[in-house]
Amino acid sequence: MKIAIASGKGGTGKTTLATNLAGYLADNRRVVLADLDVEEPNSALFIKGKLIHKEDKFTMKPVWQKENCTLCGRCQDLCNFHAVIKIKEQIMVFPELCHSCYACSELCQTNSLPMIPHKMGELSHYKAGELVFVEGRLDIGQEQAVPLIAQTIRFVDQHFDGEYLKIFDSPPGTSCPVIEAAKDSDYVILVTEPTPFGLHDLKLTVETMRKLDKNFGVVVNRHGLGNDDVFEYCRSQEIPVLAKIPNQRGLAELYSRGELIFRKNSQVRLELAAIADFIDNLKPGEIL
């Protein structure tokens, strides 16, 4: 089973929940935690594991070879992202705009746009007891996170079978990266906070998950801060609230030291136990 943990904005506690839930569950079962927030991964700050494997990850981009090119301009017409354009006597390729769809390369009648691998980031695999941790990290200056997210998920699927519960620490927001992280998940946990800003972004994320036809529930972080508008919204929309993480200075201090908070806070352990019980009663593909 795949559980994606997402949020409408950064800073709500998504990584806090992902790392602590994975650590809690790994005490009794096999768990894979994958950090898919590849532009700014930070789950590794809380998972102290042994590095097992590391590899560079590549994406394919076209390179113009002018020797056989007839300058027909078909590649420009085919590209929906304006990554390939014809200017007078040359073809210009903008790799930052390319989505590696292969259309220009495969449909070029003179094979003048071969696809060449370009390094986009790294993938690291760690082991910490029964917890497996996989991190995707995008190189600085790379424009697109989706290809690395897809390759990180593929690595998890290829190396860890159905005996593992797979938890995905997704990117924040509602754009393409979070959609890539959540689209094949069996369930999505949305992390929010009881503030007007948190509610606003929760509504956007709920709309996104419904467009994706995903089953989802909500975890409220920093409970005790703000007001009850988030809970009223969840009740009105019949969205289950799976847990409430309290707003306590001590938790923030543990977090700032890179510690898993459930190991030193009984209330957090009880909330994680409630989420674990909920997950145990889920079935892949089941409509709740």
C-alpha positions as CSV (number, residue, x, y, z in Angstrom):
1,M,0.0,0.0,0.0
2,K,1.1,3.5,-0.8
3,I,0.3,6.4,1.5
4,A,1.1,9.9,0.2
5,I,1.5,12.7,2.8
6,A,0.8,16.1,1.2
7,S,0.0,19.7,2.2
8,G,-1.3,22.8,0.4
9,K,1.6,24.8,1.5
10,G,5.1,24.4,3.0
11,G,5.7,24.5,6.7
12,T,2.5,22.8,7.9
13,G,4.3,19.7,9.3
14,K,4.2,17.4,6.4
15,T,7.7,16.1,6.9
16,T,7.2,15.9,10.7
17,L,4.2,13.6,10.1
18,A,5.9,11.5,7.4
19,T,9.1,10.8,9.3
20,N,7.4,10.2,12.7
21,L,4.7,8.0,11.2
22,A,7.3,6.0,9.2
23,G,9.4,5.6,12.3
24,Y,6.5,4.6,14.5
25,L,5.2,2.0,12.0
26,A,8.7,0.6,11.4
27,D,8.9,-0.6,15.0
28,N,6.4,-3.3,14.0
29,R,6.5,-3.8,10.2
30,R,8.5,-3.1,7.1
31,V,8.2,0.4,5.9
32,V,9.7,2.5,3.1
33,L,9.8,6.2,3.5
34,A,10.5,8.1,0.2
35,D,11.3,11.8,0.3
36,L,9.7,13.1,-3.0
37,D,10.1,16.7,-2.1
38,V,13.2,16.6,-4.4
39,E,13.7,20.3,-4.7
40,E,14.2,20.6,-0.9
41,P,14.4,17.2,0.7
42,N,14.8,17.3,4.5
43,S,13.5,13.9,5.8
44,A,17.1,12.8,6.1
45,L,17.6,15.2,8.9
46,F,15.4,13.0,11.1
47,I,16.2,9.5,9.7
48,K,19.6,8.4,10.9
49,G,20.4,5.5,8.6
50,K,23.2,3.7,6.9
51,L,23.8,4.6,3.2
52,I,23.2,1.5,1.1
53,H,23.2,2.8,-2.4
54,K,23.6,6.1,-4.3
55,E,23.2,6.8,-8.0
56,D,23.0,9.7,-10.4
57,K,19.6,10.2,-12.1
58,F,19.2,11.4,-15.7
59,T,16.6,12.8,-18.0
60,M,16.7,12.7,-21.8
61,K,16.9,15.9,-23.8
62,P,17.3,16.4,-27.6
63,V,20.5,17.8,-29.1
64,W,20.5,19.2,-32.6
65,Q,22.8,17.7,-35.2
66,K,22.8,19.9,-38.2
67,E,24.6,17.6,-40.7
68,N,21.5,15.8,-42.0
69,C,18.9,18.4,-40.9
70,T,16.7,19.8,-43.7
71,L,15.4,22.6,-41.6
72,C,11.8,21.5,-42.3
73,G,10.6,23.0,-39.0
74,R,8.5,20.0,-38.1
75,C,10.1,19.7,-34.7
76,Q,9.0,23.2,-33.8
77,D,5.4,22.4,-34.8
78,L,5.4,19.2,-32.7
79,C,6.7,20.7,-29.5
80,N,3.9,21.9,-27.2
81,F,6.4,23.4,-24.8
82,H,8.3,25.6,-27.2
83,A,11.5,23.8,-26.3
84,V,12.5,23.4,-29.9
85,I,12.3,26.3,-32.4
86,K,13.6,27.0,-35.9
87,I,15.4,30.4,-36.3
88,K,16.6,31.0,-39.9
89,E,19.3,28.3,-40.6
90,Q,19.4,26.6,-37.2
91,I,17.3,24.7,-34.7
92,M,17.6,25.9,-31.1
93,V,16.8,23.6,-28.2
94,F,15.9,24.9,-24.8
95,P,16.5,22.0,-22.4
96,E,14.9,23.8,-19.4
97,L,11.6,23.8,-21.3
98,C,11.8,20.2,-22.6
99,H,9.5,17.6,-21.0
100,S,11.3,14.6,-22.6
101,C,8.3,13.5,-24.6
102,Y,10.5,12.3,-27.5
103,A,8.1,13.7,-30.1
104,C,10.7,15.9,-31.9
105,S,13.3,13.1,-31.8
106,E,11.1,10.2,-32.8
107,L,9.3,12.0,-35.6
108,C,12.3,13.7,-37.1
109,Q,12.7,12.1,-40.6
110,T,16.5,12.8,-40.7
111,N,17.3,11.7,-37.1
112,S,18.7,15.2,-36.4
113,L,17.5,15.4,-32.8
114,P,18.8,12.4,-30.9
115,M,18.0,12.2,-27.2
116,I,21.0,12.6,-24.9
117,P,21.0,11.9,-21.1
118,H,21.4,14.9,-18.8
119,K,22.1,14.6,-15.1
120,M,19.2,16.0,-13.1
121,G,19.9,14.8,-9.6
122,E,20.7,11.9,-7.2
123,L,18.9,9.1,-5.6
124,S,20.1,7.7,-2.2
125,H,18.9,4.6,-0.4
126,Y,19.4,4.3,3.4
127,K,18.6,1.6,6.0
128,A,17.6,2.3,9.6
129,G,16.5,-0.9,11.3
130,E,13.3,-2.0,9.6
131,L,12.8,1.4,8.1
132,V,14.1,1.9,4.5
133,F,14.6,5.5,3.5
134,V,14.9,6.6,-0.2
135,E,15.7,10.2,-1.1
136,G,15.5,12.0,-4.4
137,R,17.6,15.2,-4.6
138,L,17.3,17.6,-7.6
139,D,20.5,19.3,-8.7
140,I,20.6,23.1,-8.2
141,G,19.5,24.9,-11.3
142,Q,17.3,22.1,-12.6
143,E,13.8,23.3,-13.6
144,Q,11.6,20.2,-13.4
145,A,11.0,18.0,-10.4
146,V,8.5,15.6,-11.9
147,P,11.0,13.4,-13.8
148,L,13.1,12.7,-10.6
149,I,9.9,12.2,-8.5
150,A,8.8,9.6,-11.1
151,Q,12.1,7.8,-11.1
152,T,12.3,7.8,-7.3
153,I,8.8,6.1,-7.1
154,R,9.9,3.7,-9.8
155,F,13.0,2.7,-7.7
156,V,10.8,2.1,-4.7
157,D,8.4,-0.1,-6.7
158,Q,11.1,-2.1,-8.3
159,H,13.1,-2.8,-5.1
160,F,10.4,-3.2,-2.4
161,D,7.5,-5.6,-2.8
162,G,4.1,-5.7,-1.3
163,E,5.3,-6.6,2.2
164,Y,6.4,-3.0,2.6
165,L,4.1,-0.1,3.5
166,K,5.3,2.8,1.3
167,I,5.0,6.3,2.7
168,F,5.7,9.2,0.3
169,D,6.7,12.6,1.7
170,S,5.3,14.7,-1.1
171,P,6.1,18.2,-2.3
172,P,3.9,21.0,-1.0
173,G,1.3,22.8,-3.1
174,T,-1.1,21.6,-5.8
175,S,1.1,21.7,-8.9
176,C,2.6,19.0,-11.1
177,P,5.1,17.6,-8.5
178,V,2.5,16.8,-5.9
179,I,0.2,15.3,-8.5
180,E,3.0,13.0,-9.7
181,A,3.7,12.0,-6.1
182,A,0.1,11.3,-5.2
183,K,-1.5,10.0,-8.5
184,D,-0.7,6.3,-7.9
185,S,-1.2,6.3,-4.1
186,D,-3.9,4.3,-2.4
187,Y,-4.5,7.0,0.2
188,V,-3.5,10.6,0.7
189,I,-3.1,12.2,4.2
190,L,-3.4,16.0,4.0
191,V,-1.6,17.9,6.7
192,T,-2.9,21.3,7.6
193,E,-2.9,23.8,10.5
194,P,-5.9,25.5,12.2
195,T,-5.3,28.9,10.7
196,P,-7.0,30.9,7.9
197,F,-4.0,30.3,5.7
198,G,-4.0,26.6,6.5
199,L,-7.7,26.3,5.7
200,H,-7.3,28.2,2.4
201,D,-4.6,25.9,1.2
202,L,-6.4,22.8,2.5
203,K,-9.4,23.7,0.3
204,L,-7.1,23.9,-2.7
205,T,-5.5,20.5,-1.9
206,V,-8.9,18.9,-1.3
207,E,-10.1,20.1,-4.7
208,T,-6.9,18.6,-6.3
209,M,-7.3,15.2,-4.7
210,R,-11.0,15.1,-5.7
211,K,-9.9,15.8,-9.3
212,L,-7.5,12.9,-9.0
213,D,-10.3,10.7,-7.5
214,K,-8.2,10.0,-4.5
215,N,-9.3,8.9,-1.0
216,F,-7.9,11.2,1.6
217,G,-8.1,12.3,5.2
218,V,-6.7,15.2,7.2
219,V,-4.2,15.5,10.0
220,V,-4.3,18.8,11.9
221,N,-0.9,19.9,13.1
222,R,-0.3,22.6,15.8
223,H,-3.7,21.8,17.3
224,G,-4.6,24.4,19.9
225,L,-3.4,27.2,17.6
226,G,-5.9,29.4,15.8
227,N,-9.6,28.4,15.6
228,D,-12.0,25.5,14.7
229,D,-12.7,26.6,11.1
230,V,-10.6,23.6,9.8
231,F,-12.7,21.1,11.8
232,E,-16.0,22.7,10.7
233,Y,-14.8,22.6,7.1
234,C,-13.9,18.9,7.4
235,R,-17.3,18.1,9.0
236,S,-19.2,19.9,6.3
237,Q,-17.2,18.1,3.6
238,E,-17.4,14.7,5.3
239,I,-13.6,14.5,5.4
240,P,-12.2,12.3,8.2
241,V,-9.8,14.0,10.7
242,L,-7.3,11.2,11.4
243,A,-5.2,12.9,14.1
244,K,-4.4,16.1,15.9
245,I,-0.8,16.9,16.7
246,P,-0.6,19.4,19.6
247,N,0.9,22.8,19.4
248,Q,3.7,22.5,22.1
249,R,7.0,24.2,22.4
250,G,8.6,21.0,23.4
251,L,7.8,19.4,20.1
252,A,9.3,22.3,18.2
253,E,12.5,22.0,20.3
254,L,12.7,18.2,19.5
255,Y,12.1,19.0,15.8
256,S,14.8,21.7,15.8
257,R,17.3,19.1,17.0
258,G,16.4,16.6,14.3
259,E,14.7,14.2,16.7
260,L,11.6,12.0,16.0
261,I,9.1,13.6,18.4
262,F,7.0,10.4,19.0
263,R,9.8,8.8,20.9
264,K,9.6,11.4,23.6
265,N,5.9,12.5,23.6
266,S,3.1,10.1,24.6
267,Q,0.4,12.2,23.1
268,V,2.0,12.2,19.7
269,R,2.4,8.4,20.0
270,L,-1.4,8.1,20.6
271,E,-2.2,10.2,17.6
272,L,0.2,8.1,15.4
273,A,-1.4,4.9,16.8
274,A,-4.8,6.2,15.6
275,I,-3.4,6.8,12.1
276,A,-1.8,3.3,12.1
277,D,-5.2,1.7,13.1
278,F,-6.8,3.6,10.3
279,I,-4.2,2.5,7.8
280,D,-4.6,-1.1,8.9
281,N,-8.3,-1.0,8.0
282,L,-7.6,0.4,4.5
283,K,-7.6,-1.8,1.4
284,P,-5.9,-0.7,-1.8
285,G,-8.4,0.9,-4.2
286,E,-11.2,0.8,-1.6
287,I,-13.6,3.8,-1.8
288,L,-14.2,5.0,1.8
